[in-house]
Structure formats: structure tokens, C-alpha cells
Amino acid sequence: MDRIPILKLGGALIVTIQVDMHDRLAVALEEDLTAMISRTGARGVLIEISALEIVDSFIGRMLDNIASVSRVLDAETVVVGMRPAVAITLVELGLTLSGIKTALNVERGMAMIQARLNEEDAEGLRSTRGRYED
């Protein structure tokens, strides 16, 4: 597989990693996701990694990079489906993934993203009302 598919659902992008990641595939995912966020204006990125059995330091750093780039482009990253062995490996490697939120499953991850989108919509309505009420 040369590329990992990226799906758009409302204001979010969904990435389901169903293959073992190698370095070239991880770099391609970062580039594709960055382009897709920029092109669509997505405000959330959900990365489902339950099929990943191992994560090395490079893949861990790439996940961190994806979250950093997403944040710069004003999108929140949520990683879901992390296996306990993967979490332990990330801790042992000293990777904190500081810009990434995690959730147990896709449903909870999408709820986190949807909560952010709803909050932004509410803030937008409040600021719009203030302008027209003057």
C-alpha cells in the first residue's frame, strides 16, 4: 500500500491505519494529511491505530509531528484504538505525544472532536450576535 486513505466526515478527517507502518508510509501520511487539512479546512483529525501492533520511535515521532502540524492548521488530533503494548512502548521510548488527545475507541474520539466543533460554532454565534446587536 502506497498511501493510507483519508476520509472527510463533516469538519473532521478520519484516518484508519490498517497496515504496519513503515517510515516511507508514515511520511506520506503526514504529507497527505497536511494537504487535506489545508484543502478542506478540517478542524479535527481522528487517527485509528488499533491494527498497529508495534510502534517504533520514528512512527511515534511522526504521530507527534502530525499532531503539531494539525495544531498549526487549527485542527485537533485524536488517536484512538491504541493497544496497551503500543502505549507501553511509547512510554518506554520517552515519547509523550503532548499534542495528541487519546480516546478508547472511534465513537469516543469523534465525540471529542464534535464537542470542539460545537464549542467553536457556539463561539461563532456569540461573536456574530455581539456585532449585530450594537
Beta strands, then each sheet from edge to edge (+ up, - down):
strand 1: 6-9
strand 2: 12-16
strand 3: 44-48
strand 4: 76-80
strand 5: 100-103
sheet 1: 1+ 2- 3- 4- 5-
end
